[in-house]
Amino acid sequence: MPDKPQENNFSDVKKIIAPAGAEVFPNYLKIGDKLAKTFFVFSYPRYLSTGWFEPLINLPNLFDVSIFINPIDTGSALKNLRKKAGQLESQMNEEQEKGLVRNPVLETAINDVESLRDSLQQSEEKLFNTGVYITVYADTLEELARLESKLVTMMEAKLIYIKPALFEQLEGLSSILPINDDKLQIYSPMNTSPISSFFPFVSEDLSSNQGIMYGINLHNSNLVIFDRFSLENANEVVFAKSGSGKSYTTKLEILRSLMAGIDMVLVIDPENEYGRLAETFGGSMFNISLSSHEHINPFDIPPIPEGETPSDVLRSHIVNIASLLKLMLGKLSPEEDALLDRAITETYASREIVAETDFVGKEPPLLGDLETVLRNLEGGKDLAEKLYKYTKGSFAGFLNQPTNIDVNNRLIIFSIRDLEEELRPLGMFVVLNFIWNLIRAKLAKRLLFIDEAWIMMKNEDSATFLFGLVKRARKYYLGVTTITQDVEDFLRSPYGRPIVTNSSLQLLLKQAPATIDIVAKAFDLTEAEKNFLLGAEIGTGIFFAGKRHVAIQIVPSYYEDQIITTNPEQLLEEKNQI
């Protein structure tokens, strides 16, 4: 009794999936409302390169492909190859007797046959009968003809020739169906090596169940959805020429990361481009400049992270302060370097902050206190004079004030647009040091975006600090994104390439001809990828995630675009509408 219902169920399934009807024509089929046409491959070039199937698989059209691979008995194959070799040798001897000019095609064929015989005899290769069938679908005959022309042109460009299965379209459709029934049986003998070029015959995909959408995969129109924290580190580099959409792309990633639940996003903004984003999300925006009301005291004692002692934190902090001061004072002699280290220690000691004591809660010193200590140390007067412009001179107020900013927010932006060009490296260093101390204090999922990071690469001390931050970020659940348009300066720095290699995510947008060779060498790009980046449109580029990479188009929604756009024409139009 149970068998009959199962039989009925199977019959019902066939009725559900089967088309209402099929009309057979000599060179195509009409299946329901769709037209189908089957082709077979009948000729291949002498060599098949790896990935030759990729352009076909990545076509954004409806189609099916079937590959039948049937092993040939090695003994029979060797007999046939021996016979073929004899025929070719005989033909060559005959041409030589007639005094004809040497035939390179014939010589190549003989070498190929002999090479294959050796490989089969030594069991290095196997021989197979291989059939490749392709069925394309369309709604109209015109669309079917266009698709056929596209397919033929694509394959012939690779010296691979296809033909429609005339008067055998029904058999062709049966061969395409996933029932392992080859009705056409049109084979080409192939050994193992060329067959291996068929696999993998799927395009690179960067779509996962977690993460945010970065854009659209231009190879196959899939979404590029990725979680940067799923890689060995969550760091990212973004290289692009001015106006290619790097800041726009970065703001889109920030917006989507905040919506995805990231704990905190911190941004160093050199051009005040992230203000609307902060306003929309209720973020905090701090203007770092000579005349601003927000201040960061670089001498602030960092919070003590769990598992570390106050003494270790203080020593590490003094090293960072020394690097900042070298950036301010220029190159120092070994004697001046030692004197500066002593002066920093004594400056903290003047506020009862000493490594061996409990200094938690003590008021930190200011830069002016260090100047005072240097003036009272033998040999420190010259260094104190250099510091004068930062304490009482033209740059006073920038670094010589107590910290007065509140960082209790999910989105925090530090704008250095109004900072003088000479002070920008200092401003970025101070902000990064402040952020690093904040990151170390508590473990949380956070992202840090450093726009125009090449500014930090101009000086060895600031470049060293940035590299150390990128290298250690993973331990603190931090992803650092370095963004730059001056690719040449960035990569020619001794710390530029290490930052790239310590970033699992890389995004290359449109590049300038002057820097494309440097970028190509750093990222091992092919000639095709170089040409793609040179002619890329705004928001189009190559997205690297670990060892995988795809061509990507950054696509925002309408409301996202309204929040993050910096297009002057669009902003002016919005202003006029208000």
N, C-alpha and C positions, 0 to 999 in steps of 0.2 A: 504493500500500500504506500510506503513513503516514497517509492521510486517515481510514481506518476506525478505527484505534485512538483518534484524536482524537475522532471522533464517539461512540465507545463511552464515552470518558472524560467527555464532556459529559453524556451520558445518565446516567452514574453519579452525577455531581454533582447533577443534578436529582432523582434518587431520594433522595439523602442529605438535601437541604435541604427537600424537599417533605413536608408533613404526611401522616400515615397516611390521613387522610380529612377531609372538610369537610362539615358538615351546614348547609344553608341554611334560615334562618327569615326571616319578613318583616322583622324589626327587629334581627336579630343573626345572627352566624355562630358555629358551633362548629368550631374548627380543632384537631384532636387533642383535647387536654384543656383547651384555652383557649377562652374566649368572646371574640368581637370585635364591636365595634359602631362603625360609621362615621357621622360627622356632616359636614354642610357648612354653611358660613357663608352666610347669605342676606341679611343686612342689617347695614349699618354706620352709625355716627353721622356727623354732618356733618363733624366733625374727628376725626382719629386722632392721638393723642399718641404721641410717641416712646417705645418700650418697652412698648406696650400688650400685646405678645405675651409679655412676660417672665413674668407669673404662670403662664401655661399651660406654658411651656417648663420652668419650675422645679418643676412638680408632681412629687412623689416617687413617681410611678406609671409603669407601662409604657404607652406610647402612641407613635403615629407621626403625623407631620404632613407633608402635601404641599401645596406652593403652586405653582400653574400660572399663569404670566404670559404672555399672548399679545398681541402688539402689534396695535393697530387702525389701519387706514389713516387718516391725518390728513384726507385729502380727504373720505372717507366720514363720518368723525366730525363734521367741520364741517357737512356737509349735514344730518345728523341733529340736531345741536345747533341749527342755524338753524330747522329745522322745529319742534323742541321749544320754542324761544324764541317762535316765532310762536303756538304753541298756548297757552303761558302768558300772553302778552300779550293774546290774544283772550279768554281766560278772565277776566283782570283787567278788561278793558274791559266785558265782559258784566256783571260784578258791580257795576262803577261805574254802569252804566246803570240797574241795578235799585235803585240807592241803598243797597247793602249797605255795612256798615262795612268799612274797609280790612282786607285779609287779609295779616298779616305773613309767614305761611308762603309764600304765593304770591310776595310781593315778594322774599323771601330766595332762593327758587328761581330767579327771573328774574336776580337779581344774580349768583348762582353760575354760571348758564349763560353769561351774558355775559362773566364773568371768565374762565371756562374757554375760551370761544371766542377771546378776546384772546390768552390764553397759547398756545393751539394755533396760532393764526395767526402769532404771532411766534416760534414754535418754542422757546418757553420750557418747554413741557410736551409730553409725549406721552400718548396714551390707550392703555390696555391692558384686556383682559378678564382678570379675576383670579378664580381659583378656589382656595378654601382648604378642605381636607378633613382631618378629624381622626379617627383610629381609636384607640379605647381597648380595653384587654384586661383580663380578670378571670378568676377561677377559678369563680365562682358568679354566678347571676343577681342575687342580692342585692347582691353587691359591684359588679357592673356597674351596677345601678340607682343605688347610692350615688355611684359615680364620675360617672355621667351627670348626677345632680343637682348635684354639685360643679362640674362643667364648665359647665353651663348657668347656674348662679348667678354664677360667676366672670365669664363673658362678658357676661351681661346687666347686671352692675354697670357695665360699660363701654359699655352700649348697643349691644353686638354680639350678634346673635341667630343661634342655630344650630338645625338640625333634623336628626334622624336620616334617613338615606337609606332610607326605607321601600320594601320590595320591590326594592331595588337595593343590598343589602349586598355581594353578590359583586362588582358593578361598583365599589362603594366600596373594597373591598379591593384590587382591581386598580389603582385610581387611587392608592392609598397606596404600593404597591410601588415600589421604585426602578428602574422600567423606563420612566418617562416616557410613560405611557399613561393619558390622562384619559378614563375611561369615563363618568363622571358628567356632565361638561361643564356645571356649574352656575356661571355667571360673574356677576361684578359689574363694571361698567365703572369704572375708576379711572385718574386721571392720576398723573404721576410722584411728586408730593409725598406723597400718602398711602401709596403703595406703598413709598416709602423708609422709612416707619415700621415696616415688617416686619423691617428689617435694622438692626443685627445683632440677631437674635432668639435669642441664647444668653445665659445668665447669666454674671456676672463669675466668673472662676475664678482662684484663687491657689494652684494646685497645680503644683509643678515637680519635676524629678528630683533636685534637690539641696536641702539645708537640713534644717530640723527641722519637726516637726508642731506647729503652734500651736493647732489645734483643728479643729472641724467647721464647714464653710460652711452656715449655716442656710438659704440660698437653694436649694441643690440637694443637700445632704447629702454633698458632696465633702469631702475632707480639705484643710485649708489647710496646705500644705507650702511653706516659703519659706526662702530663704537671704538674710539681711539684708545680707550682704557683696556681693550681686549688684547692689545699688542704688548711686546716686551717693555715698551715705554710709551707714554702718551704724548710725546713731544712732536711738534710739527714745524716745518719750514715752509714759507710761502715766498716764491720768487716771481717777480713780474716787473715789466716796465711801467712807467707812470701812465695812468689812465686805462689800464687793462682790467681793472675791477678787483684788485687785491683787497683793498679796504672794504669794499662792498661785500666781497665773499666772506671776509673775516667777521663783519657785523652780522651777516646772516647766520654764521656758525654760532656766534655768541647768543643771538636771539633764540635759536633752536635748542642750544644747550641749556639755557635758562628754563625753557618750557619743558625740557626733558628731565629737569630736577637736579641739575648740578648745584652743589652747595654754594660755590662762590666763583665769580669771574672777576679778574682784575685786569685792567688795561692801562698801558702807557701810551698816551695819545699825543703825538707831536703836532697835529694840525687841527685839533678840536673837532674831529669828525664824528665823535661818538656821543655828542651832547644830546641829540634827539633820542638816541637809544636809552641813555640814562634817564631822560625825562619820561619816556614811555613806561619804563619798568620801575620808576621810583628809585633809581640808583643814586649813588653819591658821586659827585664830580668835584674834584679838587684841582684848583688852578695853582700850579707851582711856578712862581715868577718872583721878580724882585719886589713888586708892589702888591702881591696878593696877601690876603689875610690868613691863608692856610700855610702852615709851616711844618717841616719835619726836621727834628734835631737828630743829626747822624750819630750823636753820642748817646742816644737813648739806650738803656740796657735792654737787650732782648728778653722776652718772656722765657722762662726756663722750661724746655721741653721735657716730657716725661722720660725718665731713664737717663737724663744727663745732669751733671752737677753744675752749680753756678760758676765754679772756677773754670771749667772747660768752656762754658758759653762765653765768659768774659774774655778768655784768651783768644778764642775764635773771632770774637767781635773786634778786638784790638787789631787783629790782622786785617780785617775788612776796613777799619778806620784808616789804617796805614796805607792801604791801597787807594782809598779816596784822597788822602792828603798828597800822595805822589801824583795823582791826576791833577790836583790843584797847583802843586808846586813845581812840577816838571821833573826832569831827571835829577836824581840825587846821587851824591858820592856815597861810598860805603860808610864813611864816618857820619855823614848827615843822616843816612838811613838808620844807623844805630842810635843816634841822638834823638831822632823823631820817635823811635819806639820807646825810648826811656821817657820822653816828654809826655807821650800819651798815657803811659802807666802812672806817672806822677800826677797828671791832670785828674785821673780817676781817683787816685789816692787822696787828693785834696778834698774830695767829697766823700771820703771814708768808704770808697769802693775799691776793695783789695781782694785779690783772688782767694786768699786763705780765710776770709771772713764772710759772714752772712750780710750781704749788701742789698737783699731784696727790699724794695720800698724806698731806697735812698734816691735823692734827687740827682739826676745825671748832670754832668758839667756841660758847658757850651763851647763852641769854637773859640770864643774870646778868652776862656779860661786856659786853653792850650797856648794861645798867643802869649798870655801872661807868663806861663811856666817857661816857654821857650826864651823869653827875654831875660829870665833869671838864671838860665842855664848857660854855662860857658860854651861858646861857639854856636849858640842858638839864635843870636840876634838877627842874622841874615834870613833864617827861616821865618822868624817872627815878622820881619818886614814884608816878606812875600805874602804872609797871611793877612796883613793889615787891610788890604782891599776887600777881603771877605768878612772882616769883623767891623771895621769902622769906615772903610773906603767906599768906592762906587758900588761894590757888590754886597754891602752890608745889608742885613735883613734876610738874605737868602738862606744862609745856613746857620746863622747865629741867633736863632730864636727857639724857644721850647716848642715841642710838638703839640698841636692843638686840633688834630683831625680825628674824627670818629669813624672807625672802619666796621661798624656793625651793620653791614648790608650785604646783599647777595651780588650786587653789581657795583664795583668801585672803579672809577676812572680817574687817572692822574693826567691832567692836561699840561703839557710843557710848551704849548704854542707861543705863549708870550714871553718865554725865556730867551735871553739873548743867545745868539748862535754859539758864542764862546762857552756859555754855561750849560748848553744842552747835554753834553756828555756827563757833566757833574750831576745835573738834575736827574738823568736817567739812572746813574749809579746810585744816588741817594734813595730814589724811589724803589729801585730794585732791592737794595739792601733792607729797606723798611719792609717791603713785601716778603722777602726771604725770612726775616725774623718772625713775621706774622704766620707764614706757612709752617715753619718749624714748631711753633708753639702748640699746634693742635692738628691732629690727623683728620682731614676731611677731603672730599672730592672737589678739586678746584682746578681752574684753568687760568693761565697767565698769558696775555697777548702783548707782545712788544713790537709796536709798529716802528718802522724805520730803524731796525736793529743795527744797520750798518754804522750808525753813529757810535755805538759802543765798540765797534771793531777798529776804530781809528787809533785807539790807545791800548797798549799791551795790558795795562792793569785792569781796565774796564772789560777788555775782551776776555781776560783770564777769569774775571768774576762771572761774566755771562756764561762762559763754558762750564765753570764749576756748578752754576745753578742748573743748567740744562742736564748735566751729568748726574746730579744728585736728586733731581726732581722726583724720579720714580719712587724713591724711598718714602716720600711724603705725600703720595697720592696726588701729585701735581702734574699737569700737562702744560708745557711751555711752548707757545707758538711764536716764532721769530719771523717777522715780516720785513722784506726789504725790496727796494727798487734798484739800489746800487749793488747789483750782483757781483760786479768785478771786485770792488773793495771788500765785500763780505768774504768771498771765496779765496781771495789772495792773502787774507789774514791767516796766520798759522793756526788760529782757532776756528776759522770759518768752516773748513771741511770736517773737523771733528764734531762740530755742532750739527752738521748735516747728517753724519753717520750715526749720531746719537738721537736722531729724530726718526721715528718709525713712519710717520706720515709726512709726505712731501707733496706740495702742490705747485706746479709750474704753469703760469699763465703766459700770455703773449710776451715774447722776448725781443730785445733789440738785436739787430744784426751784429753790432759791435761786441756783444757779450754771449752770443749763442754758442760759440765754440767752447767757452769756459764752462757754460752750463752743461753742454753735451758731454764734455769730459767728466764733469763731476757726477752726472747722473747716468752715464753710459747710454746716451740716446743714439738711436739709429738715424740715418739720413732722413728717412721719412718723418720721424718724430721731430727732428730739427726744423724741417720745412713746415710741419704742422704748427709748431710754436711761433715761427716767424710770421705766418699768415693767420694766426688765430684771431677770432673775433673777441670782443669784450666778454669776459666771463667764461671763456672756453680755454681749456688747457689739458694737462696730463696730471692725474691724481695717482700718487703712489701710496700703497698701504702694505708695509713689509716688502715682500718680494713681488707682489702683484701690482700692476698698474693698468689704468684704463684712461681713454680720452673722456673728458667730462665737460658737461655744460651746466653752469650754475644757473638754476632757475628758482626765482622767488615767487611767492604768491603775491597777489595785488596788495594786501594789507602789509605784508612784510616789506615790500618795495616802498610803501608810503613812509615807513618808519626809518629805513636805512639809507634811502637814496641821498646822494650828494650832488646830483646833476643840477647845475645852476639854473638851467632852463626849466626843469621840472619844479624846482623850489620857488622860482619866480612866478611861475604859473599858479602854484598853490597859494602864494602870498596875495596875488591879485584876486583870487576867488574869495578870499576871506572878507 
